[in-house]
């Protein structure tokens, strides 16, 4: 009985080795898919050149103050109108995987990199946070994308 058990074990071992060699031979003849190609490198454009930069908070506050002041005839004092406006947050959550127009800068939490509109990988980036200004992103510990 022990001899029969040894023979079955050796036969199974030999069959397993043959199967492993056969699958290795089949994989060797298969074509390996090539790595994906990156899009061609395009010169980076600045947000100011494309006109997509969000207005700075100080410009928004100045325009709000000028609207509140009015023409001077029968207008309310400036102090009453300024406290009513909610401050613009530094960052917001993306809506359906895209950043709102008021906060166009995309930031990724894993890499701690932010991408500006017009940048090389801006369209590919899935944002986790959206910032209004570069300074706000830098204050939160992000760095600008190199390309």
Secondary structure, 3 states (H helix, E strand, C coil): CHHHHHHHHHHHHHHHHHHHHHHHHHHHHCCCCCCCCCCCCCCCCCHHHHCCCCCCHHHHHHHHHHHHHCCCCCCCCHHHHHCCCCCCCCEECCECCECCCCCCEEEECCCCEEECCCCCCCCCCCCCEEECCHHHHHHCCCEECCC
